[in-house]
Structure formats: structure tokens, C-alpha cells
Amino acid sequence: MKIIMVKEYRKLGKSGDVVEAKDGYARNFLIPRGFAIAATKDNFQKLEELRVRESKALKKKEEQAVLVKEQIEKLSLTMTMEAKEDDELYGSVSISQIVKGLREENIEVDENAIVSSEPIRKLGVYNITVKLHPAVTANLRIWIVKK
């Protein structure tokens, strides 16, 4: 049975792909769970409408990500932490603490968006990459100072 994939599912295909699947698998699993629809003329038209809507939504998300990127790159986040005499922190600065600091500056970012190459365990200035969208990344400057 030919089906049109609506959502990506394992190795079967991505959204918009027309694939061949066994009848029972398509009718009893893929179609009822919303992963696919039957390959008919009407459904091809629905698929085109879906693609147009998705592309508009992606474009809108990218525009919002660019605005957030501008806010983040203007910002220099300062965090006060307890530290030892040799400027080493008691513990480390976590991603959730960085997200909390951004929220205090009225910037909403998902924890999964922050890409940290190494844990922050000393006082100083750090550059953190924030992946806001597949095409948009921002550089956040964080100052860790002694409390």
C-alpha cells in the first residue's frame, strides 16, 4: 500500500515522503497514530497545504530566533558564585542556572538549546553557544564573579 508520511518515523521515511508499506502495518499502525495517510489525490493536496503551513511556521520561528539572538548577544550575563581562594568554584555552574539567569533578563531559552563544551568551575569570563534554531546560533558571554 502506498502511503504519504505525515511525520518522520524510524527508517520508513520523513514527512512528505511517499513510501510503500504493508497493508496491515499501514492501516493498523501508521495511519491511526498519525504517522501517515493513504496516498490519494485529495491527500496529496492536503500534503501540499501542510507543507505550506509548516514552511510558514518554520520561517516565523526563525524570525523569532533571530530576535532572541540579538537580545542574547547584546547581553553580558553576570553570575555571582561561592568560590575558594584559588578562584575555583564550589561545584560548577549548571545549564539550569544559566537558563534561570536568562529568564531574569526576560529571555526565554530551552535548556536543550545551550551547548556547553565543558563545565564552568572557575571564576572568569566564558562564551557559551546557544542554538536557538537549526539556522540560528547565538554567543552568550557569562561573567562568573566571587560572591
C-alpha positions as CSV (number, residue, x, y, z in Angstrom):
1,M,0.0,0.0,0.0
2,K,1.3,3.4,-0.9
3,I,1.2,6.0,1.9
4,I,2.3,9.6,2.5
5,M,4.3,10.1,5.6
6,V,3.0,13.0,7.7
7,K,5.6,12.7,10.5
8,E,9.1,11.2,10.5
9,Y,9.0,7.5,11.6
10,R,12.2,5.5,12.1
11,K,13.7,4.3,8.8
12,L,10.4,4.4,6.9
13,G,10.6,8.0,5.9
14,K,10.4,11.7,6.6
15,S,7.4,14.0,6.4
16,G,6.2,14.3,2.8
17,D,7.8,11.1,1.5
18,V,5.6,8.6,-0.5
19,V,6.5,5.1,0.6
20,E,5.3,1.6,0.2
21,A,4.3,-0.3,3.4
22,K,2.5,-3.5,4.1
23,D,-1.3,-3.1,4.1
24,G,-1.8,-4.2,7.7
25,Y,1.1,-2.1,9.1
26,A,-0.2,1.0,7.3
27,R,-3.9,0.6,8.2
28,N,-3.5,-0.7,11.8
29,F,-0.5,1.3,13.0
30,L,0.8,4.1,10.8
31,I,-2.5,5.8,9.8
32,P,-4.3,5.6,13.2
33,R,-1.3,7.0,15.0
34,G,-1.0,9.9,12.6
35,F,2.3,9.0,11.1
36,A,0.9,8.5,7.6
37,I,-2.1,9.0,5.4
38,A,-3.3,7.0,2.3
39,A,-1.8,8.1,-1.0
40,T,-4.8,9.6,-2.8
41,K,-5.3,12.7,-4.9
42,D,-7.0,14.5,-2.1
43,N,-4.3,13.6,0.4
44,F,-1.6,14.9,-1.9
45,Q,-3.4,18.3,-2.0
46,K,-3.7,18.2,1.8
47,L,0.0,17.4,2.0
48,E,0.8,20.5,-0.1
49,E,-1.2,22.7,2.2
50,L,0.5,21.1,5.2
51,R,3.9,21.8,3.7
52,V,3.0,25.5,3.1
53,R,1.8,25.9,6.7
54,E,4.9,24.2,8.0
55,S,7.2,26.3,6.0
56,K,5.4,29.5,7.2
57,A,5.7,28.3,10.8
58,L,9.4,27.5,10.4
59,K,10.0,30.9,8.9
60,K,8.2,32.6,11.8
61,K,10.2,30.5,14.3
62,E,13.4,31.5,12.6
63,E,12.5,35.2,12.7
64,Q,11.7,34.9,16.4
65,A,15.1,33.1,16.9
66,V,16.9,36.0,15.2
67,L,15.3,38.5,17.6
68,V,16.3,36.4,20.6
69,K,19.8,36.1,19.2
70,E,20.1,39.8,19.0
71,Q,19.0,40.1,22.7
72,I,21.4,37.4,23.8
73,E,24.4,38.9,22.0
74,K,23.8,42.3,23.5
75,L,23.6,40.8,27.0
76,S,26.5,40.1,29.3
77,L,25.2,37.8,32.0
78,T,26.9,38.2,35.4
79,M,26.5,35.4,37.9
80,T,27.8,35.5,41.5
81,M,29.0,32.2,42.9
82,E,30.8,31.0,46.1
83,A,34.4,30.4,45.4
84,K,37.6,29.2,47.1
85,E,40.7,31.2,47.5
86,D,42.2,29.9,44.2
87,D,39.1,31.1,42.2
88,E,37.8,27.6,42.0
89,L,34.0,27.3,42.5
90,Y,32.3,25.1,45.0
91,G,30.7,22.9,42.4
92,S,30.0,24.2,38.9
93,V,27.6,26.4,37.0
94,S,24.8,24.3,35.6
95,I,22.8,24.9,32.5
96,S,19.7,25.4,34.5
97,Q,21.4,28.2,36.4
98,I,22.3,29.8,33.1
99,V,18.7,29.5,31.9
100,K,17.5,31.0,35.2
101,G,19.8,33.9,34.7
102,L,18.5,34.5,31.2
103,R,14.9,34.4,32.5
104,E,15.8,37.1,34.9
105,E,16.8,39.2,31.9
106,N,13.4,38.3,30.2
107,I,14.9,36.0,27.7
108,E,13.2,32.6,27.4
109,V,15.5,29.8,26.2
110,D,15.1,26.0,26.4
111,E,17.8,24.1,28.4
112,N,18.5,21.9,25.4
113,A,19.4,25.0,23.4
114,I,22.5,25.7,25.5
115,V,25.6,24.0,24.2
116,S,28.3,23.8,26.8
117,S,31.6,22.2,25.8
118,E,33.0,22.0,29.4
119,P,31.7,22.6,32.9
120,I,32.3,26.1,34.3
121,R,34.3,25.5,37.5
122,K,36.4,28.7,37.9
123,L,35.8,32.4,38.1
124,G,36.2,34.3,34.8
125,V,34.5,35.1,31.5
126,Y,33.0,32.3,29.4
127,N,31.5,32.3,25.9
128,I,28.5,29.8,25.7
129,T,26.8,28.8,22.4
130,V,23.0,28.9,22.4
131,K,21.4,27.0,19.5
132,L,18.1,28.8,19.1
133,H,17.1,27.3,15.7
134,P,18.9,24.9,13.2
135,A,20.0,28.0,11.3
136,V,20.4,30.5,14.2
137,T,23.0,30.3,17.0
138,A,23.9,33.0,19.5
139,N,27.0,33.5,21.6
140,L,26.3,34.3,25.2
141,R,29.0,36.0,27.3
142,I,28.9,34.9,31.0
143,W,30.9,36.6,33.8
144,I,31.4,34.4,36.9
145,V,32.3,36.6,39.9
146,K,33.0,35.8,43.5
147,K,30.2,36.3,46.0
